[in-house]
Amino acid sequence: MDSADSDSFRQALCAQGQKLAQQQEQLTSLCATLRELAARQDSMMTSLGSQFHELLSHLPREAPAEATLDQASLPGRHVDAQPPASTASSCLQLSRPERFSGDSGDVRPFLTQCELHFEL
């Protein structure tokens, strides 16, 4: 092997080393960004869960008699009297949570669905 071949080999090897170092830096940056996004998503899911629970706490379990509007008493309206809807049909019902896939990324949504299902 002559010196010209070994010089070009060294230059190619150095160029590959530099490219590998750049790729390593990019991968490190991507990993840090993904960790940050996952943390933000967890925070948002927690916040959304809290807000949802707050909204649920404001929902009445049964419609109070005072809250129903007697439309026959409104001027210019004639409405046939209808019996009020049964309270059982007016309750919120959620479908069962989907079966857990086993993926770690699906844990938080699955647990939130289970928690909501058990609360209602």
C-alpha positions in Angstrom: 0.0 0.0 0.0 1.5 3.3 -1.0 1.3 6.6 0.9 -1.3 8.1 -1.5 -3.7 5.2 -0.8 -3.1 5.4 2.9 -3.7 9.2 2.9 -7.0 8.8 1.0 -8.0 6.0 3.4 -7.3 8.1 6.4 -9.2 11.0 5.0 -12.2 8.8 4.2 -12.0 7.3 7.7 -11.9 10.8 9.3 -14.8 11.9 7.2 -16.8 8.8 8.4 -15.8 9.5 12.0 -17.1 13.1 11.7 -20.4 11.9 10.2 -20.8 9.4 13.0 -20.2 12.1 15.6 -22.8 14.3 14.0 -25.3 11.5 13.9 -24.6 10.7 17.5 -25.2 14.4 18.4 -28.5 14.4 16.5 -29.6 11.2 18.1 -28.8 12.5 21.6 -30.8 15.7 20.8 -33.7 13.7 19.5 -33.8 11.5 22.6 -33.8 14.5 24.8 -36.6 16.1 22.8 -38.6 12.9 23.0 -38.2 12.7 26.8 -39.3 16.3 27.0 -42.4 15.7 24.9 -43.3 12.6 26.9 -43.1 14.6 30.1 -45.2 17.4 28.6 -47.7 14.8 27.4 -47.9 13.2 30.9 -48.4 16.7 32.4 -51.2 17.5 29.9 -52.9 14.1 30.5 -52.9 14.8 34.2 -54.2 18.3 33.7 -56.9 17.0 31.3 -57.9 14.3 33.8 -58.2 16.9 36.6 -60.3 19.1 34.4 -62.5 16.3 33.3 -63.0 15.2 37.0 -63.9 18.8 37.8 -66.5 19.0 35.0 -67.9 15.6 36.1 -68.3 16.9 39.6 -70.5 19.7 38.3 -72.8 17.4 36.5 -76.0 16.7 38.3 -76.7 13.0 39.0 -80.5 13.6 38.5 -82.2 16.5 36.9 -83.7 18.6 39.6 -87.5 19.4 39.3 -86.8 23.2 39.3 -84.4 22.9 36.4 -87.0 21.5 34.0 -88.6 24.2 31.9 -92.4 24.1 31.7 -92.8 25.1 28.1 -96.6 25.2 28.4 -96.2 28.2 30.7 -94.3 30.2 28.0 -96.4 32.8 26.2 -97.5 31.7 22.8 -96.6 28.1 23.3 -98.9 25.1 23.5 -97.1 21.9 24.3 -98.7 18.6 25.0 -97.7 17.3 28.4 -95.1 14.5 28.2 -93.8 12.5 31.1 -90.3 13.3 32.1 -87.5 11.0 30.7 -86.5 8.3 33.1 -83.5 9.2 35.2 -81.9 5.9 34.3 -81.7 6.8 30.6 -80.3 10.2 31.4 -77.3 8.9 33.3 -73.9 9.0 31.6 -72.7 5.6 30.5 -69.2 5.0 29.1 -68.2 2.0 27.1 -65.8 -0.3 28.6 -62.1 0.6 28.2 -60.3 -1.1 25.3 -58.2 -4.1 26.2 -54.7 -3.1 27.3 -52.2 -3.8 24.6 -49.2 -4.1 26.9 -47.3 -1.2 25.4 -45.9 1.2 27.9 -47.1 4.2 26.0 -50.7 3.0 26.4 -50.6 2.8 30.2 -51.7 6.3 31.0 -54.7 6.4 28.6 -55.8 2.9 29.7 -55.7 3.8 33.4 -57.6 7.1 32.8 -60.3 5.1 30.9 -60.5 2.6 33.8 -60.7 5.3 36.4 -63.5 7.1 34.5 -65.4 3.9 34.0 -65.2 3.0 37.7 -66.3 6.5 38.8 -69.4 6.4 36.7 
